[in-house]
């Protein structure tokens, strides 16, 4: 397994992975999807500083001021070692950003990195789809931010383009255009974005509802009407019963209806 381990944080070094047929595969490792307890996009928890390192610095510094040279040398060595340990942990914590987090039933937690945080939300969404439909198969390129739908040889990249194997490039509108619903103003999108920001902050991050809320929020940020409609329509009960119930939706349901044509 090609990983970079630091204080029990297992950061996977890979350019991508494949998921489908109840299999999650990266590098030479294979995990059954059913063995994944939960997943989300979040920062890696910071490494805690060991208490013994601070105690060691105090003892080491105290020993330096004794009049016995050998004890002073030992004390200095202890203080330097403990100080290095603290500085090393501090430097590691500064590197932690947003990661795709996979928690396995065994208790092991894996972290996948990508320079594009928004792309990680797209990856989170397709993993969620594979949980719901085991027949789906995707290949994820974390280096170039590309998701390939294996069955149709279709690729969706981070610029919003859909590339098919034989017919060149079909541009997918980032503004999302659907026939139903009336015109939507920039102010409507801003209100909806603010509402979903509040929703995401109030929904438990380790739940299926949080993943849905984040996916919808991402489509709202892109002003993608079609994408937003698809997510809500496919998970209407979850949005009605669990997600929208977290905040007061005064005026928001009307905006959602104008954007998606759905009656929430």
C-alpha positions as a printed Julia matrix, in Angstrom:
264×3 Matrix{Float64}:
   0.0    0.0     0.0
   1.51   3.32   -1.09
   0.69   5.69    1.75
   2.15   8.53    3.75
   1.51   7.78    7.43
   1.83  10.39   10.16
   0.7    9.87   13.74
  -2.09   7.46   12.75
  -3.24   9.68    9.85
  -3.17   7.53    6.71
  -3.0    9.84    3.69
  -3.27   7.84    0.47
  -0.84   8.8    -2.27
  -2.63   7.89   -5.49
  -3.65   9.61   -8.71
  -7.11   8.07   -8.61
  -9.31   5.09   -7.89
 -12.12   2.96   -9.34
 -15.46   2.18   -7.75
 -18.23  -0.16   -8.86
 -19.63  -3.68   -8.49
 -19.27  -3.28   -4.69
 -15.5   -2.74   -5.12
 -13.39   0.32   -4.24
  -9.92  -0.02   -5.8
  -6.87   2.23   -5.53
  -3.23   1.44   -6.29
  -3.09  -2.31   -5.48
  -5.57  -2.19   -2.63
  -9.16  -3.43   -2.98
 -11.96  -2.66   -0.48
 -15.54  -3.87   -0.58
 -17.92  -0.89   -0.71
 -20.03  -2.65    1.92
 -17.02  -2.36    4.27
 -17.09   1.46    4.13
 -18.88   2.73    7.24
 -19.13   6.37    6.11
 -17.4    8.93    3.91
 -17.32  12.71    3.61
 -15.2   15.68    2.6
 -13.64  17.3     5.66
 -10.3   18.36    7.15
  -8.15  15.69    8.76
  -8.41  16.03   12.56
  -5.31  17.73   13.95
  -2.68  15.57   15.66
  -2.63  16.04   19.41
   0.6   17.1    21.09
   1.93  14.42   23.49
   2.11  15.54   27.11
   5.4   13.72   27.6
   7.07  16.06   25.1
   6.25  19.14   27.19
   7.3   17.34   30.39
  10.53  16.33   28.68
  11.32  19.93   27.72
  10.76  21.1    31.3
  12.92  18.32   32.75
  15.6   18.78   30.1
  15.81  22.54   30.59
  15.96  22.08   34.36
  18.83  19.61   34.0
  20.82  22.1    31.88
  21.1   24.49   34.84
  22.57  21.84   37.14
  26.3   22.01   37.79
  26.9   18.44   36.56
  28.11  18.54   32.91
  26.98  15.03   31.95
  23.48  15.66   33.33
  23.33  19.0    31.51
  24.24  17.29   28.21
  21.58  14.62   28.76
  19.03  17.31   29.66
  19.85  19.3    26.53
  19.45  16.16   24.39
  16.06  15.42   25.93
  14.87  19.02   25.48
  15.99  19.12   21.82
  14.34  15.76   21.05
  11.03  16.76   22.66
  11.12  20.18   21.0
  11.7   18.53   17.61
   8.7   16.22   18.2
   6.42  19.19   18.96
   7.67  21.16   15.93
   7.19  18.1    13.71
   3.57  17.7    14.81
   2.93  21.43   14.35
   4.32  21.31   10.79
   2.16  18.25    9.98
  -0.99  19.94   11.27
  -0.35  22.94    9.02
  -0.42  20.68    5.95
  -3.85  19.21    6.67
  -6.54  20.58    4.36
  -9.75  19.19    2.91
  -9.68  15.46    2.15
 -12.06  12.79    0.96
 -12.38  10.69    4.1
 -13.31   7.0     4.07
 -13.97   5.3     7.4
 -13.97   1.5     7.23
 -15.91  -0.88    9.44
 -12.55  -2.07   10.81
 -11.97   1.38   12.3
  -9.3    2.33    9.75
  -9.67   5.82    8.25
  -8.29   6.67    4.8
  -7.73  10.17    3.42
  -7.57  10.97   -0.31
  -6.19  14.32   -1.45
  -7.0   16.57   -4.41
  -5.99  20.16   -5.17
  -9.6   20.96   -6.18
 -11.85  20.94   -3.11
 -15.05  21.33   -5.16
 -14.11  18.29   -7.23
 -13.99  16.24   -4.02
 -17.68  17.05   -3.51
 -18.38  15.64   -6.99
 -16.44  12.51   -6.05
 -18.41  12.27   -2.81
 -21.6   12.41   -4.86
 -20.65   9.57   -7.23
 -19.61   7.37   -4.3
 -23.04   8.01   -2.83
 -24.62   6.98   -6.15
 -22.59   3.74   -6.13
 -23.88   2.99   -2.64
 -27.44   3.33   -3.94
 -26.88   1.5    -7.24
 -24.25  -1.25   -7.15
 -24.32  -1.59  -10.97
 -22.68   1.83  -11.5
 -18.96   1.9   -12.27
 -16.77   5.01  -12.15
 -13.1    5.81  -12.54
 -11.89   8.89  -10.67
  -8.75  10.8   -11.71
  -7.75  12.93   -8.68
  -4.77  14.43  -10.54
  -6.66  15.92  -13.5
 -10.09  16.08  -11.78
 -11.89  13.74  -14.17
 -14.72  11.31  -13.44
 -15.25   8.57  -16.05
 -18.53   6.68  -16.23
 -17.22   3.28  -17.29
 -20.29   1.79  -18.98
 -20.85   4.59  -21.49
 -17.2    5.61  -21.83
 -18.25   9.07  -20.71
 -15.96  11.52  -18.97
 -16.95  14.56  -16.93
 -14.12  16.95  -16.15
 -13.86  19.87  -13.75
 -14.55  22.45  -16.48
 -18.09  21.15  -16.91
 -17.44  19.38  -20.22
 -18.69  15.91  -21.1
 -16.34  13.94  -23.34
 -17.57  10.82  -25.12
 -15.37   8.15  -26.62
 -16.34   8.62  -30.28
 -18.19  11.9   -30.76
 -15.77  14.48  -29.43
 -16.87  17.03  -26.84
 -20.35  18.03  -25.78
 -20.42  21.14  -23.61
 -22.55  20.92  -20.51
 -23.83  24.33  -19.46
 -22.56  25.39  -16.04
 -25.67  27.53  -15.63
 -27.89  24.46  -15.96
 -30.81  24.95  -18.25
 -34.15  23.19  -17.92
 -37.38  24.04  -19.66
 -39.62  24.12  -16.63
 -39.7   26.93  -14.12
 -39.59  30.69  -14.58
 -36.54  32.93  -14.78
 -34.27  32.9   -11.75
 -32.45  36.03  -10.61
 -29.0   36.3    -9.12
 -30.62  37.3    -5.85
 -32.6   34.04   -5.84
 -29.41  32.03   -6.23
 -27.76  34.02   -3.41
 -30.7   33.35   -1.07
 -30.64  29.66   -1.92
 -26.87  29.45   -1.47
 -27.16  31.12    1.94
 -29.96  28.74    2.98
 -27.99  25.64    1.99
 -24.89  26.96    3.72
 -26.94  27.04    6.91
 -28.4   23.59    6.21
 -24.96  22.03    5.66
 -23.7   23.54    8.92
 -26.6   22.03   10.88
 -26.73  18.51    9.41
 -24.52  15.84   11.0
 -21.43  15.47    8.78
 -21.43  11.69    9.1
 -24.89  11.23    7.62
 -26.29  10.5     4.18
 -28.35  13.71    4.44
 -25.17  15.79    4.84
 -23.75  14.33    1.62
 -26.98  15.19   -0.2
 -27.0   18.73    1.19
 -23.36  19.32    0.17
 -24.03  17.95   -3.32
 -27.03  20.24   -3.72
 -25.02  23.18   -2.38
 -22.32  22.56   -4.99
 -24.9   22.61   -7.81
 -26.31  25.85   -6.42
 -22.84  27.43   -6.38
 -22.52  26.5   -10.09
 -26.09  27.78  -10.73
 -26.77  24.38  -12.28
 -30.57  24.07  -12.39
 -30.56  20.63  -14.0
 -28.05  19.23  -11.53
 -29.94  20.61   -8.54
 -33.22  19.21   -9.83
 -31.73  15.76  -10.33
 -30.31  15.57   -6.8
 -33.51  16.76   -5.12
 -35.86  14.73   -7.34
 -33.96  11.48   -6.78
 -33.89  12.03   -3.01
 -37.14  13.94   -2.49
 -38.15  12.22    0.75
 -34.76  12.84    2.36
 -34.91  16.54    1.45
 -38.51  16.95    2.61
 -38.3   15.01    5.86
 -34.72  15.45    7.06
 -32.83  18.21    5.23
 -35.29  21.06    4.78
 -36.61  20.54    8.3
 -33.35  21.89    9.77
 -34.13  25.56    8.99
 -37.07  27.87    8.38
 -37.66  27.85    4.62
 -39.49  31.16    4.31
 -39.39  32.09    0.63
 -36.92  29.31   -0.19
 -39.41  26.68   -1.35
 -40.73  29.1    -3.96
 -37.22  29.66   -5.31
 -36.57  25.92   -5.46
 -39.82  25.42   -7.35
 -38.91  28.14   -9.88
 -35.44  26.63  -10.38
 -36.33  22.94  -10.53
 -40.06  22.83  -11.19
 -40.43  20.57   -8.14
 -43.08  21.13   -5.5
 -41.24  20.7    -2.21
